[in-house]
Structures are given as C-alpha cells and as structure tokens.
Amino acid sequence: MKSLYFDAIRLEITRQGKVGIDPRHVEAYMRLEHSTLDGLTAKQFNEEVKICIACVEADGITNAESCAKSFGL
C-alpha cells in the first residue's frame, strides 16, 4: 500500500543516490522513531530518510519487509 509519504521518500532516496531501496522500508524505519512524519521539517525528514536507508541496508531486506508489513505498508 502506498502511503502519503511514499513519493517524498522515493524522491529523497533518489536524490541521495540510493536507487533500489524500497520507500516502504524506509518509511517503516522512520515510523519506529516517529509516530507521525508531519511534524518533521524538510531538513529533518531528509535526514531521517538518510538514517533509515542505512537501517535498511544494515538490517537486510527480509527484516525491512517485515517491519514495513507491521505498519501496514
């Protein structure tokens, strides 16, 4: 399921040169820290995407997919 944040996360992933990372996975890791993403400034949002890309890469696709599914993504 595509969230409201999917496109913004996808664009930031691309801007950071990490094409191939699933935006759902990044959003799931973001939601572990932030119950809502609306309160983040653009700078904070982009920094969270960067951090969560690293989490996806470190934790692996299987765990990232499980995390995304746990948030209904």
Residue pairs with C-beta under 8 A, 6 or more apart in sequence:
1 72
1 73
3 24
3 27
3 73
5 23
5 27
5 30
5 37
6 23
6 24
6 27
7 23
8 45
9 23
9 26
9 27
9 30
9 49
10 23
12 45
12 46
12 49
12 50
13 19
13 21
13 23
13 26
13 49
13 53
15 46
16 49
16 50
16 53
18 53
21 53
21 56
21 57
22 56
22 61
22 64
22 65
22 68
24 68
24 73
25 52
25 56
25 61
25 64
25 65
25 67
25 68
26 49
26 52
26 53
26 56
27 37
27 52
27 68
27 71
27 73
28 64
28 67
28 68
28 70
28 71
28 73
29 51
29 52
29 55
29 56
29 59
29 64
29 67
30 37
30 48
30 49
30 52
31 37
31 71
32 67
33 48
34 40
34 48
37 45
37 48
40 48
55 64
56 64
59 67
